[in-house]
Amino acid sequence: MAPPATPYQPYAESHKDPGGPGDARPSSMQILKDCNAIGALKGKTVLITGCSAGLGVETARAMYEAGATVFAAARDMKKLDGVIEDIVKNAENKSGPKPQPLELHLDSLDSVRKAAEEFKQKSGGQLNILINNAGVMAAPYGTTQDGLETQIGVNHFAHFLLFQLLKPLLLDSAKKSGSPSRVINVTSAGHRFNSLTFHDKPTLDAWNRGEGYVNWGAYGSAKTANIWMANAIDRKYGSQGIHAWSVHPGGIQTELARHLTPEDFAMFGEEMLKVMMTKIYKSTSQGAATTVWVAVSPHFEGKNGGQYLEDAGETTLVGEKADLMAPGHAPHAYDEEKEEGLWKLSCEVVGVSDD
């Protein structure tokens, strides 16, 4: 899989001179309207992780406006209930069924299995769009309930297992509807911090013990894993009716930054932070725009899968001396051999067969 020679960037003009949150860059609602997608997903089922705050809320809001049957997953059910009530109360289009909450703790593979079973029962076996949105960023060293380093465990392995458990539904729904299913992994420009630092069980075990751990390096590895997973899904299952993409939402002020320390902010430099806050950062709705674009745009109907996307557009290779806020993907974002290595390792870790 490789990026397109001529990337499709319909919103390039609005991203040339950013003016901060709420500027001319598209919001998720603008994307829906531009794609004539208000109510267009009626009869389709969407599952989104990380819906209690931030991008997940705005993504769920947009999918509800699109008329889909939305399953909103999160760990804080009380908070999630409030989110769902707000989505329904403030929606312009209320034609779809009320979003359904789904309890999911991504730091536990058992919780992923339980949530997948609950979803299968409540959804009637239908799933057309899976959006792996939840994540943690630059966390101090720690492990999940399964002994996995927190960032790779939550951001990658939990979502990998969720996909594997729901894969039969995605395949079956594509056949029944005649419309390919879509899988969207929310990644980050932070993938440029680091390629994946392990490719086999022994080195992964060392990583899980915290050997050589650096919070931003671990984040880069986890976000690279999100990209490689999406690339591999598209390569393996595109011909069977599942296409996949990875999406960088851009800079947004959300709860994702809860682990950042003064030292982390100092790493960017005072001048860069000022530019980020006043010009580059997006509103939460603008941050969800690329995910929503991939979910509803005809440009991705059964084609153009296996790509890293940002700013509601396809991307090119980032410049060698570009800063983190510059657009583009790292050279290691597309590496079929390493993608296959991660796939096999992930199957072993979460306990599924490699087909």
C-alpha positions as CSV (number, residue, x, y, z in Angstrom):
1,M,0.0,0.0,0.0
2,A,1.3,3.5,-0.9
3,P,0.0,7.0,-0.8
4,P,-1.5,8.4,-4.0
5,A,0.8,10.2,-6.4
6,T,-1.7,13.0,-6.6
7,P,-3.4,13.4,-3.3
8,Y,-7.1,14.4,-3.2
9,Q,-7.3,17.5,-0.9
10,P,-10.7,19.2,-1.4
11,Y,-10.2,21.5,1.6
12,A,-6.6,22.4,1.0
13,E,-7.4,26.1,0.5
14,S,-9.0,26.5,3.9
15,H,-6.0,25.0,5.6
16,K,-3.4,27.3,4.0
17,D,-3.5,30.0,6.6
18,P,-5.1,28.7,9.8
19,G,-6.5,31.2,12.2
20,G,-7.2,29.0,15.2
21,P,-10.3,27.2,16.5
22,G,-13.5,28.0,14.5
23,D,-11.7,29.5,11.5
24,A,-12.4,28.5,7.8
25,R,-11.3,24.9,8.2
26,P,-14.3,22.6,7.9
27,S,-16.2,21.4,10.9
28,S,-17.8,18.0,11.1
29,M,-21.2,19.5,10.3
30,Q,-19.8,21.2,7.2
31,I,-18.4,17.9,6.0
32,L,-21.8,16.3,6.4
33,K,-23.5,19.0,4.4
34,D,-20.8,19.1,1.7
35,C,-21.2,15.4,1.3
36,N,-25.0,15.5,1.3
37,A,-24.8,13.2,4.3
38,I,-27.4,14.5,6.6
39,G,-29.6,11.5,7.2
40,A,-27.6,9.5,4.5
41,L,-26.5,6.8,6.9
42,K,-30.1,5.8,7.9
43,G,-30.1,2.0,8.2
44,K,-26.3,1.9,8.9
45,T,-24.7,1.0,12.2
46,V,-21.7,2.8,13.6
47,L,-19.5,1.9,16.6
48,I,-17.2,4.6,18.0
49,T,-14.8,4.3,21.0
50,G,-13.9,7.1,23.4
51,C,-17.2,8.9,23.3
52,S,-17.3,10.4,26.8
53,A,-15.2,13.5,25.8
54,G,-13.4,15.3,23.0
55,L,-13.3,14.0,19.4
56,G,-15.5,11.0,20.2
57,V,-18.4,13.2,21.3
58,E,-18.2,15.3,18.1
59,T,-17.8,12.1,15.9
60,A,-20.9,10.5,17.6
61,R,-22.8,13.8,17.1
62,A,-22.0,13.8,13.4
63,M,-22.9,10.2,12.9
64,Y,-26.2,10.7,14.7
65,E,-26.9,13.7,12.4
66,A,-26.1,11.4,9.5
67,G,-29.0,9.2,10.6
68,A,-26.9,6.2,11.7
69,T,-27.6,3.8,14.5
70,V,-24.8,4.9,16.8
71,F,-23.2,2.8,19.5
72,A,-21.1,5.2,21.7
73,A,-18.4,3.3,23.7
74,A,-16.6,4.7,26.8
75,R,-15.6,3.7,30.3
76,D,-17.5,6.4,32.2
77,M,-21.1,5.4,31.7
78,K,-22.6,8.3,33.7
79,K,-20.6,10.8,31.7
80,L,-21.5,9.0,28.5
81,D,-25.3,9.1,29.3
82,G,-25.0,12.9,29.6
83,V,-23.2,13.1,26.2
84,I,-25.9,11.1,24.5
85,E,-28.6,13.3,26.0
86,D,-26.8,16.4,24.8
87,I,-26.4,14.9,21.3
88,V,-30.1,14.2,20.9
89,K,-31.2,17.5,22.4
90,N,-29.1,19.7,20.2
91,A,-29.3,17.7,16.9
92,E,-30.6,19.3,13.8
93,N,-31.6,16.0,12.4
94,K,-33.3,13.7,14.9
95,S,-34.5,11.0,12.4
96,G,-32.1,8.3,13.6
97,P,-32.5,6.2,16.7
98,K,-31.1,7.5,20.0
99,P,-27.4,6.6,20.4
100,Q,-26.8,3.6,22.6
101,P,-24.1,3.5,25.3
102,L,-21.6,0.7,25.4
103,E,-19.3,0.2,28.4
104,L,-15.7,-0.4,27.2
105,H,-12.4,-0.3,29.2
106,L,-9.6,-0.4,26.7
107,D,-7.0,-1.2,29.4
108,S,-8.6,-4.7,29.7
109,L,-8.8,-7.2,26.9
110,D,-11.6,-9.0,28.9
111,S,-13.6,-5.8,28.8
112,V,-13.1,-5.6,25.1
113,R,-14.4,-9.1,24.7
114,K,-17.4,-8.4,26.9
115,A,-18.2,-5.2,25.0
116,A,-18.0,-6.9,21.7
117,E,-20.4,-9.6,22.8
118,E,-22.8,-6.9,24.1
119,F,-22.6,-5.1,20.9
120,K,-23.3,-8.2,18.8
121,Q,-26.5,-8.8,20.8
122,K,-27.8,-5.2,20.8
123,S,-26.8,-4.4,17.1
124,G,-28.5,-7.4,15.6
125,G,-25.2,-8.5,14.1
126,Q,-24.8,-5.3,12.0
127,L,-21.8,-3.1,11.8
128,N,-21.0,-0.8,8.8
129,I,-18.5,1.6,10.3
130,L,-16.0,1.0,13.1
131,I,-14.3,4.1,14.4
132,N,-11.4,3.4,16.8
133,N,-11.1,6.9,18.3
134,A,-10.1,6.4,21.9
135,G,-6.6,6.8,23.1
136,V,-4.0,8.0,25.6
137,M,-1.0,10.3,24.9
138,A,2.4,10.7,26.4
139,A,1.4,8.8,29.6
140,P,4.0,8.0,32.2
141,Y,5.1,4.4,32.2
142,G,2.4,2.0,33.3
143,T,0.7,-1.2,32.2
144,T,-2.8,-2.3,31.4
145,Q,-4.6,-5.1,33.3
146,D,-3.1,-7.5,30.8
147,G,0.5,-6.4,31.5
148,L,0.9,-4.4,28.3
149,E,2.6,-1.0,28.3
150,T,-0.3,1.4,28.6
151,Q,0.0,3.4,25.3
152,I,0.4,0.4,23.0
153,G,-2.1,-1.6,25.0
154,V,-4.9,1.0,24.9
155,N,-4.2,2.6,21.6
156,H,-3.4,-0.5,19.6
157,F,-3.9,-3.9,21.1
158,A,-7.3,-3.3,22.5
159,H,-8.6,-1.8,19.2
160,F,-7.0,-4.6,17.3
161,L,-8.9,-7.2,19.4
162,L,-12.1,-5.2,19.0
163,F,-11.7,-5.3,15.2
164,Q,-10.9,-9.0,15.2
165,L,-14.0,-9.8,17.3
166,L,-16.3,-7.6,15.1
167,K,-14.7,-8.5,11.8
168,P,-17.4,-11.1,10.9
169,L,-20.1,-8.4,11.4
170,L,-18.2,-5.9,9.1
171,L,-17.8,-8.6,6.4
172,D,-21.4,-9.7,6.7
173,S,-22.8,-6.2,6.7
174,A,-20.9,-5.3,3.6
175,K,-22.4,-8.3,1.8
176,K,-25.9,-7.7,2.9
177,S,-25.9,-3.9,2.2
178,G,-23.9,-4.1,-1.0
179,S,-21.8,-1.2,0.4
180,P,-18.2,-1.9,1.8
181,S,-17.7,-1.5,5.5
182,R,-15.3,1.1,6.8
183,V,-12.8,1.0,9.6
184,I,-11.2,4.3,10.8
185,N,-8.3,4.4,13.2
186,V,-7.6,7.8,14.8
187,T,-3.8,8.2,14.8
188,S,-1.6,11.3,15.1
189,A,1.2,13.3,13.5
190,G,2.9,12.0,16.6
191,H,3.6,8.8,14.7
192,R,6.6,10.7,13.3
193,F,8.2,10.6,16.8
194,N,9.0,6.9,16.4
195,S,8.5,3.9,14.3
196,L,7.6,0.7,16.1
197,T,10.3,-0.3,18.6
198,F,9.4,-4.0,18.7
199,H,8.5,-6.7,16.2
200,D,8.6,-9.9,18.2
201,K,7.4,-11.2,21.5
202,P,10.7,-11.0,23.4
203,T,11.3,-7.3,22.5
204,L,7.6,-6.6,23.3
205,D,8.0,-8.2,26.7
206,A,11.0,-5.9,27.4
207,W,8.9,-2.9,26.3
208,N,6.1,-4.0,28.6
209,R,8.6,-4.0,31.5
210,G,9.4,-0.4,30.7
211,E,12.9,-1.0,29.4
212,G,14.0,2.0,27.4
213,Y,10.6,3.7,28.0
214,V,10.2,7.3,26.8
215,N,6.6,8.6,27.0
216,W,6.7,10.4,23.6
217,G,8.6,7.6,21.9
218,A,6.0,5.1,23.2
219,Y,3.2,7.4,21.9
220,G,4.9,7.5,18.5
221,S,5.1,3.7,18.4
222,A,1.4,3.4,19.3
223,K,0.3,5.8,16.7
224,T,2.4,4.1,14.1
225,A,0.7,0.9,15.1
226,N,-2.7,2.5,14.4
227,I,-1.5,3.4,10.9
228,W,0.0,-0.1,10.2
229,M,-3.2,-1.8,11.4
230,A,-5.4,0.2,9.1
231,N,-3.1,-0.4,6.1
232,A,-3.0,-4.1,6.8
233,I,-6.8,-4.3,7.2
234,D,-7.3,-2.7,3.8
235,R,-4.8,-4.9,2.2
236,K,-6.2,-8.1,3.7
237,Y,-9.9,-7.5,3.5
238,G,-10.5,-4.8,0.9
239,S,-11.4,-7.4,-1.7
240,Q,-13.9,-8.8,0.8
241,G,-15.7,-5.6,1.6
242,I,-13.8,-3.9,4.4
243,H,-11.7,-0.8,3.8
244,A,-9.6,1.0,6.4
245,W,-7.9,4.3,7.0
246,S,-5.9,6.1,9.6
247,V,-6.7,9.7,10.5
248,H,-4.7,12.5,12.1
249,P,-7.3,14.9,13.5
250,G,-4.9,17.9,14.0
251,G,-4.1,19.8,17.2
252,I,-7.1,20.1,19.5
253,Q,-7.3,20.9,23.2
254,T,-9.0,17.8,24.7
255,E,-8.6,15.5,27.7
256,L,-6.0,13.6,25.7
257,A,-3.5,16.1,27.0
258,R,-4.2,15.2,30.7
259,H,-0.8,13.5,31.1
260,L,1.3,16.3,29.8
261,T,3.8,17.9,32.2
262,P,5.4,21.4,32.2
263,E,8.5,19.6,30.8
264,D,6.4,18.2,27.9
265,F,5.1,21.7,27.0
266,A,8.6,23.1,27.3
267,M,9.7,20.6,24.7
268,F,7.7,22.5,22.0
269,G,9.1,25.9,22.9
270,E,7.2,29.1,24.0
271,E,7.0,30.5,20.5
272,M,5.7,27.3,18.9
273,L,3.1,26.9,21.7
274,K,1.9,30.4,21.0
275,V,1.5,29.6,17.3
276,M,-0.2,26.3,18.1
277,M,-2.8,27.9,20.4
278,T,-3.6,30.9,18.3
279,K,-3.3,29.6,14.8
280,I,-2.9,25.8,14.3
281,Y,-5.2,24.4,16.9
282,K,-8.7,23.4,15.8
283,S,-12.1,23.3,17.5
284,T,-13.2,19.8,18.6
285,S,-15.7,19.7,15.7
286,Q,-13.0,20.7,13.3
287,G,-10.8,18.0,14.8
288,A,-13.5,15.4,14.1
289,A,-13.9,16.6,10.5
290,T,-11.4,14.2,8.8
291,T,-12.9,11.2,10.6
292,V,-16.4,12.2,9.5
293,W,-15.2,12.8,6.0
294,V,-13.8,9.3,5.7
295,A,-17.0,7.9,7.2
296,V,-19.4,9.6,4.7
297,S,-17.5,10.7,1.6
298,P,-18.3,8.9,-1.7
299,H,-14.5,9.2,-2.4
300,F,-14.0,6.3,-0.1
301,E,-16.9,4.1,-1.2
302,G,-15.1,0.8,-1.9
303,K,-11.9,2.5,-2.9
304,N,-8.9,4.7,-1.9
305,G,-8.4,2.7,1.3
306,G,-5.2,2.0,3.3
307,Q,-4.2,5.7,3.6
308,Y,-3.1,8.1,6.3
309,L,-5.3,11.2,6.1
310,E,-5.4,14.6,7.7
311,D,-7.1,18.0,7.1
312,A,-9.9,16.2,5.3
313,G,-7.5,15.2,2.6
314,E,-5.0,12.6,1.4
315,T,-1.4,13.3,2.3
316,T,2.2,13.3,1.0
317,L,5.5,12.6,2.6
318,V,6.5,15.2,5.2
319,G,9.5,17.3,4.5
320,E,12.8,16.3,6.2
321,K,13.1,19.4,8.3
322,A,9.4,20.0,8.9
323,D,8.1,20.7,12.4
324,L,5.5,18.6,14.1
325,M,2.7,20.9,13.0
326,A,3.5,20.5,9.3
327,P,1.3,18.2,7.2
328,G,2.4,14.8,5.9
329,H,3.3,11.3,6.9
330,A,6.7,9.9,8.0
331,P,8.4,7.5,5.6
332,H,7.7,4.6,7.9
333,A,3.9,5.1,7.7
334,Y,3.9,2.7,4.8
335,D,5.9,-0.5,5.3
336,E,4.2,-3.7,4.3
337,E,6.8,-6.0,5.8
338,K,6.6,-4.4,9.2
339,E,2.8,-4.1,9.0
340,E,2.6,-7.9,8.5
341,G,5.0,-8.4,11.4
342,L,2.9,-6.3,13.7
343,W,-0.2,-8.1,12.6
344,K,1.2,-11.5,13.5
345,L,2.4,-10.3,16.8
346,S,-0.9,-8.6,17.6
347,C,-2.8,-11.8,16.8
348,E,-0.5,-13.7,19.3
349,V,-0.8,-11.1,22.0
350,V,-4.7,-10.8,21.9
351,G,-5.2,-14.5,21.3
352,V,-6.8,-14.8,17.9
353,S,-5.8,-16.8,14.9
354,D,-3.9,-15.2,12.0
355,D,-6.0,-15.7,8.9
